[in-house]
């Protein structure tokens, strides 16, 4: 028989960003526990509000599935003497397992015959198992920061006030800290703070709703969509789409209600991004747009209680927002009194990193790097690239960005436009920060792309060069994200540039500042990019063995490496692939170690050696054109033509001949063939 499992952890208000990761982590731990303990169960559902984390698992078996366990003892020839009597080893094994010697069995295994004891284990009740494990699972829920309360030793995101743990209608009894689990939950802190008894899942959800708590996250999300849309409709506008803000607001209210407020029209003279940031980042207000997409002088705020007088609530929020907007307007006006070029000079007083110098020094480094890339791939855009690189950090010392750090790049673009800089320069100033997160928008312009690569690469090489390499738990300069951004920009724009060369140029720019050996820094950064590219490609769904096969010998340029991988991925589906792979693996397996010596045709004693050598020479010549054109389908087609002469060679020639000179010459021939195939990938990593 199966019942539903419910766990509710009631707390003080948990930060919004903590909630979903905690729900996911605990769901994973519960799933692993049930699987390991042989407890059948159905779907796992998570729910939450700021004051409670909830897990519901449907159709949980009331006890473990029974099992028969075999315990292996000593080998048979050790367990019995010459006349078949149990030895001390057998008697000791029987005693340790609590059985009589005659109950021991002999079983044939891959290692021979061994004594075993078969024991049938009936399943333990699920309630008992959960009682024992839930305190540990709760204590292992990860949070960015945990806290203690009172004189307790346990920790959690916020102090725990109640625990509900039920399997069906049975209470799963346990204690965490100073709170013992039961069947009592609580309603909304202000509108219905009293306790109520939970009898089942449906009663739990409905009981909370009656007490002004919408515990289902998706139900709460849809309610917020509807109520803020209704407020916007009253003002003849619509809500600016903002899923990130919605996701945060959903976790800030147990019973969301909406109120619409307004601000003075003259604030609309500020850049739209300033107004939106002031509303969403600081106050979590939703902005309103008119039918043409322009910002309206209204906002919608979501509250956690029913309001008796919405007008009073609106006035209070308007007063707070007015102060924020007045600050923004002041800084916006003051910032324009100083030119961007003068702001760049101020960067000489801003420390980027104690070992890597000021922001101005960093600017000079990545500006030179961006100009170098422009010479290679976009010489016509070099002037734009240079100007954008010079100005792109100027807004860091503006008052507006100081007040609203989220607007770096945005304000640089705005001030560049006011200064009548070229639009391409203004756009690049904004776009050089992109992408700002994994999977985020990439720069659309050439200048923004090159400056973005240069800025990010200078940071990566600089950090590696002073020993600040990311660890599993720490990446303070977001080097993983920045390296992935570089990879995506290069691939999206099909930039045939050498990453190794760029790293070398970046190291030269950092001359005198690095504390790590130059060669070590160069190799470490290259390896870092290789790992990030590998994770990126596998994450996109490309077969792991194909990705690893290509990356074994190739990384630079990235666009060529990825093109080889995609071609090989398609080539694997051809009928002639597996026979070719078998032939290439045979070459690799017999080589063991490459032979660094020229092939001497004068030492050939068999016609198949000569035929293979001639085919090899022809293939080497025929590969030059498709390799230069990045036509890797043609490369693989021409490599495939070597299969027949290689097979004939193996059929008629003893490679490891006793004559050392013949052996070395034949291994040198195979080395040259293996080198040819390695221009595409390490075929030995591709499974048959």
Steps between C-alpha positions, in 0.01 A plus 500: 500500500625851415444837664607858429799646680499863618786694652460867591778703664354817651747783549553869525516674159757333273674713233332454163815382323551218753166330446506321164854359536406366845184339364690334217782377723266340754290342224817338364604376844155353568494327161842344562395390848184328379689326219781384729252372758286317239192708574265536203359848444337725244567856395675755719340846522657803662316802639608799704429845636740735679410326826488135401674240283281209396555162334217266397572150370206306362431129551779415742513132601435437867809279531814403318497236231621169644830360373727199526859585587796272437802541726818349356742317726828314449581287191382138511851356504575709807166430670527115491782265567603196295215283635236772460479611863448876564822678592534772758450754216157352418398472865606859568307625196187314610526638854549858374184470292295337774431172315587133552789356295261270314307805377800625304472469122761472225466721195697511177632850427731649239783454751412139584283328763427697817289455812194721521220570742161594352290724717149618421436852626145622541446868430509748788210745539553820298392715796783361713759550227388858439505577871865406509614678185300825480706694759817426301339591168368828638843581639656439158276734301750748349462875542736784404502593867362306796447615857467368853238618746477482876764271644435226242770332294283441192490750213252604233436797271277653768374379841253212475170544686302190405528171312221301334594146395229254396475174311132478428353590837790365703736751659866437424652586835844661525668805652717762336658746739228582751205429267317166493302402193124464509189572294452866592558775244437874508328752277601847386710677762278811511161406358461152651789420733334218692575126478298237315521122477605337176329172415602443138656673200181651360397618844842656543491707180135599542545571870785740427305672224214560746758657728639738234797288395537385139766235543514384136768710327345479154156593632654801674694593185183497290314704759773766488486508121128560511490763772786710362352476151166620638670801660677581174176475306344763726773739383454397134844340489661161538766357728856499369595135472753409769514130588794543737313759706187283496699199624632707790166659593331158497722400792437819698129467570274227639181674388590753231294812436581784261490878525568748221697818562634786290794738473547847352508528122826696497691189615427349159779725371744257660617203293240228516750252646562730797132515585452127462804421714388737772162327505594134464843467665434709808124487548395192298236699315366398160528769232213588265531555124260657255398341169810641328734346760581828676522519875196643678517699827347211696615189684342198667618369835411159645419482870465209741173606661156622406500878527214693657587818313706440181543875457699530822720211396553659158596833653758335725661318206491814287684693771776237515533483120504879468811515718673237289412673174607838633841353584522350152407831335758687704781260408391490135525879473826520694663223293452703183712783635812286447593353161553128453865563415548673835321211670752263343779699668327445834542125452867550585389536862278187497669174601386203292711246686776547754742297287369590154487875534240768441196492276685736265791256470256221427331720239833559325569127494172380354484796261827384343368143490173609334693703240719198428190286433351774283814496284444129446126466445349850454756760393226732372357516854828561682432868571160419649649215704776725634266782600248266660772322698632835625160625618328178611600525869447875538153463652643306796593833661164667431261579779214313333692173480625554853137520612374230260787255427268295280516781243869471409517494125145630471605843625819489296288455190265780604781747573679405176187584305465831681863573411423433130730199479435267207208267563729200442722625782206558734361153424838335557536673838178334610557165330853437622351383832296231320422224566420577862395146588514148359291486185458880505482733203821540300637821346344575161778724367856421399648766729302386803601139434873572476509733801301246700747222417799722579364624833401153617824336386711762678314420823537123455871508413569754775328295768674178394828688486475608865376164624130579532373188323131404547432213739195283540345745744661835416513700179493862620580649159250275318776359280290198398221723377742733325682215323169356383403846374822517296436155355144586400597834343778339294277216379195718433705745293712229333817682603802307374741632760758312702410480866855396583633806319258729684604353835864567413416862408309542826798366697731749329264781604521379859880506502635565848172430678476121482624292791463161330739366230403620153495156335297356786252786478463457125445125525262529796280754322492287183402193702234706680347596166514141379300381802245777459461423127460130579226568756330747265491259205387200705235722661371580152438131441808402300627145575764503770732256322499712182570820696784336692643341184532836324618695806773241563704660221319822412384820665630784292339666308171421676287533186706236320494266800122518528460458124709182516288370786172561316630334184628198691169477686317467166767271350447253785157411358643382167522128431871519418589671827534198729724304260722809461506553878608140553787547256616826661485350849715213379760755389489679835507182707806354330691827525486539878747788469554709183828443316672830433693401189458553125357221286766344274340354182827317428427267792169379361513126421133448412291663227222582750744719692573696185130521412411627848781755493391630159137522618619687809699754294200555272265540795728755667496708183126460448422614855666841469219665304199372705682572828567857390136536391372336824322241286524223755254272321752486214783445749327193644413370155865516395622349826255214442686413180792381712298217654558244225880548469533500883304173527711343225814614682390329824394184313832448323764667716631414846536845651698391805763320296805359675712718272513822706555723196194359319293526816594865560433593138156340505415665832614833357260445208214430739596803709466718194159349426385553861619861482290550189183376673578713804444806284133417561488324838629228728311213340599264781253682727206416275324181606411235244 
